[in-house]
Amino acid sequence: MMELILDSWWVAYRELIKFFRQKTRLVMVVVQPLIWLGLMGNMMSGMTNNPIAARALGVNNYLDFMTPGIILMTVLFGGVFGGLSIIWDRRIGYLEKLLASPIKRGAIPFGKSISVMIQGSMQVAIIITIASLFGVHFQTGIPGILLIIAIAMLFSLILSGFSLTLASVIKTHETLMAIVNFLTMPLMFTSNALFPVAVMPTWLAAIAKINPVSLAVTSIRELTIHGWVWGKILPSLGIIIILDVIFMLISQFAFQRETVE
């Protein structure tokens, strides 16, 4: 087990080096939440002037409601890079070198998932910082912020595991991106990330309640707005961890099967 952990770390380390060398991507990590929070957040801020809308949102400031959704949107779309790196490594021949190296084969998808988690944590920290500058107050303070980052990291494993599973079978970036975008966009907009379930049509509200994105958003939103409401936080966190295990096992199985000699 220790050998698998060490091998996974070195795979993750290589992915992080690639990440920090992509200057444009680093800039976008900062610019993207600025656009979402600065433009859309302020554009929708007038909603809370309506007492009915404010009651549905449960806040007096739309940014308080929106910030947890932006956090989940960021890690959701960031999770796709785990799968893209598999396809890119296959294309340039680096995957064959990894497979021939004296490391555990399972360390390859695990390491890429670890890298996605670390990148996601940095993005979430930036979003929280920007949101705080815009006036969002996190009710649970520093401990709650650390738990928010942890929940976001765990949630990123779900999509990275799914993306790695697809990338083990699919051979082109274009096909992978088409499939992932087809699935992630509906996941995002059938959740409570940007709008409360109370204002949704009945059929959409039913989908939102079982959407994994809604589960993660709910726990983060409780930590942001209401405090340590464990009755809502723990069930969501438990389901996220179960989904993590399932998708990690599936990605391991798919990768091992597709790379068997």
N, C-alpha and C positions, 0 to 999 in steps of 0.2 A: 504493500500500500504506500509506504514512504517513497519507494522508487517511482511509482506512478505519479505521486504528487510532485516530486522533483522534476520528472520529465515533463509533466504538464506545465509547470512553472516556466521552464525554458522555452517551450512552445509559445506560451503567453508572452514571455519577455520579448521574443522576436516580433510578435504581432504589435506589441506596444511601441517598439522601436520604429516600425513602419508607420504607426499612427502619428507619432511625434515628428516624423520627418515630412508629413503631408501638411505643409503650412496653410494651404487654402482650407483644408478640412478643419484645422485647429481654429482658424478664424470663424468658420461657419458654426462651430460649436458655441461660440459667444454670440454671434450675430443672430442665429436662429431664435433663441429664447428672447432676445431683445425685440425681434419683430413680433413674435407671438404675444409677449406680455405688453410691449409698448404700444403696438398698433391695435391688435384685436382686443386686448384687455381694456384699453381706453375707449375703443369704439363701442364696446358693449357695456361700459360702466354705467350708462344711463338707465340700464334695466332696473337697477336697485332703487331708482327714484320712484318707481311704481311699487307701492306697498304689497300688492299681490305677488309681483315677481320677486320681490325681496323675501317674502315669506316662503315662496317655493324654493328659492336658492338657499335660504337659511343663513344669509349673510347680508351685511350692509354695503359690502364692497365686492364687486364681481371678480376682481383679481384674487381675492381670498378663495373664491369658489373655483376659479379657473386654474390656479397654479398647480394643484395636484394633477389635473388633467394634462397640463403641459409637460409635467414630469413624466407621466406615463407615455405620452405621445413620443417623447424624446427617446426613452429606452426601448419603446416598441419598434420604432423605425431603425434605431441603432443596432438592434439585435440581428438585423439582416446581414451585417458585415461579417459575422462568423461564417456564414455559408458562402458569401462571395469570396472570402480568402481561400477556401478549399478549391473553388473553381479556378481562381487565379494561380494558385500553387500548382494545380494539375496542368494548366496551360503552359507555364514556364518551365515545367519539369522539376520544380522543387519538391512536389509531393512525393515523387519517386525517391528522392534523396532522403526525405524524412522516413519513408517506409523502409528504406535500406539501412537506416542508422540504428544503433543499438539502444533504442528507446522503446518503451511500451507503446504498441500501436494505439491503444485506447487513449494515450496521452495527447494525441493530436486533436481530436474533437474536444476533449476536456480542456486542453490548453487554450484553444481558440475561444471556448466559452468563458474561461477565466478572464481572458483579454477583453471580451465584450462587457463583462461585469465591471471591470476596473474602468474602462472607458465610460460606461454608463454612470458610474459613481461620480466621476469628474464632471460630467455634463449636468448631473442633478445638483451637485454642489454649486455650479455656476448659476443654474436656474434659481436656486434658493437665495443666493446672494443678490441676484438682480431683482427678484421678487421682493426681497426685504428692502432694497433701495426704493422700490415703487410703493412701499407702505404696507406690504403683507406682513402680518404678525403671526408667528408660529406659536400657538398656545402652549405647546409642550417644551419649548425652549431647545437648548442644545441636545439633551437626550432624545427628544422627539425627532429632531432633525437627523440625528444619527440613525434612528430607526427608520425614518423615511428613506434615507439613502440605502439602507439594508434591504428594505422591501422592494425598492426599485431595482436593485442589483439582482435580487432573487427573481423578480418578474422578467428581467432581461434574459434569464436562462431559458424561459419558456420559448420565446421566439428564436433565440439563437439555436436551441435544440431542434426546433422545427426547421429552421433554415439550414442547419448542418445536415439534417436528414435528407432534405431535398437536394442539397449540393452533392451528397454522396452518389446520387443517381443522375442528376442533371449535369450536362456537360458545358452549358453556355451561360454567361452572365445574363443575357437578354431573357432567356426562358425563366431563370430563377427570379429575376426582378419582376417579370410579368406576373408570375404566380404569387409571389410574396405581396406585391402591391394589391393584387386582386383580393387577397385575404385580409391584409392588415387594415386597409381603408374601411371596409365594412365593420371590422372589429372595433375600430376607433369610433365610428359614427353610430354604432348601435350600443354604445356604452354611455355612462353618465359622466364622461370626462368633461364635456363642455356645457351640457344642459342637464338639469335634474330630471329624474325619472317621473316626477309628479306632473310635468308638463308634456310628457310624451303620449302618443296614441297608445291604446291598450296593448296592441300587438307588439309595438316597439318596446314598451316598458317591460313586457314579459321577457323579451330577448335580452334587454339590458340587465335584468336581474340575475341572469345566469352567465352573462358575459364575463370571462376572466379579467378583462380590463376594468370592468365596473368593480369587481372585488378588490383589486389593487387600489383603484382610485378611492374607494370608500374608506379603506384603512388609512391611506395617506391624508385624505380630507378630514377624517376624525382627528388625527394628530395635529393637523394644521389649524382647524377651526374650533373644535370642541374640547380637545384634550385627551386624556388617557381613558377612552371608552373601550375597555378591553372586550366587552360583549360584542362589539362590531369588528375590532381589530384582529383578535385571535382567530375567529372562524375564517376570515379572509386570508390571513397569513397561512393558516393550516392548509387551505385548498391550494394556494400558490406553491407551497413546498411539495405537496403531492404531485402537482402538475410538473414541477421541476424534475422530480425523480422520474416520472413517466417519460418526459421528452428527452431527458439525458440518456435513459436506457434505450429508447428508440433510436436516437442518433448514434449511439455506440453500436447497436446491432446493425443499422444500415451501413455505417462506415466500415465495420469489420467485414460485412458480407461483400461490399463492392470493391474492397481492396485486397481480398484474399488472393493469394498467388495460385 
